[in-house]
């Protein structure tokens, strides 16, 4: 006599053992969601990375700085576009000279580099923009020397980065 399968085994035999998930509609939904979020997200101005030991002053200004070369000045260090400059800020502050030699040399090299790029690509013209992130505890005498040096090196469109009061 032949073996007759039970109802449970017969149902299991008819059921496909591999469940296939159709994710086409889910991918369409995620694509639409990503496009919506990208279109609705608006970033204004420039995004600045502020070191932990840098405390920016507060201001009520409504304008944001234009993108440019970033100069960070803390109580003990000076960075230009993330490059640490080997400058003793206490010595600079005590000096009577307005131009900071090493900073001037580095910035004039940057100016020549930007001007060479603008000769190749006129749309990327050199604007001389500079964003200064200065600690609120920096003496004005030091700040004046840094800004003067930057101006003499060709960076005449200077902006100061501040925290905006609400």
DABEL-V938482 format. One record per backbone hydrogen bond with DSSP energy under -1.0 kcal/mol. NH is the residue of the N-H (numbers start at 1). CO is the residue of the C=O. If there is no record, write none. Layout:
NH;CO, NH;CO
This chain:
10;6, 11;7, 12;8, 13;9, 14;10, 15;11, 27;23, 28;24, 29;25, 30;26, 31;27, 32;28, 33;29, 34;30, 35;31, 36;32, 37;33, 38;34, 39;35, 40;36, 41;37, 54;51, 59;163, 69;129, 71;131, 72;79, 73;133, 74;77, 79;72, 80;83, 81;70, 83;80, 85;78, 87;85, 92;88, 93;89, 94;90, 95;91, 104;100, 105;101, 106;102, 107;103, 108;104, 109;105, 110;106, 111;107, 112;108, 113;109, 114;110, 115;111, 116;112, 117;113, 118;114, 119;115, 120;116, 121;117, 124;121, 130;157, 131;69, 132;159, 133;71, 135;73, 136;55, 138;135, 143;139, 144;140, 145;141, 146;142, 147;143, 148;144, 149;145, 150;146, 151;147, 152;148, 153;149, 154;151, 155;150, 156;154, 157;128, 158;156, 159;130, 161;132, 163;57, 165;59
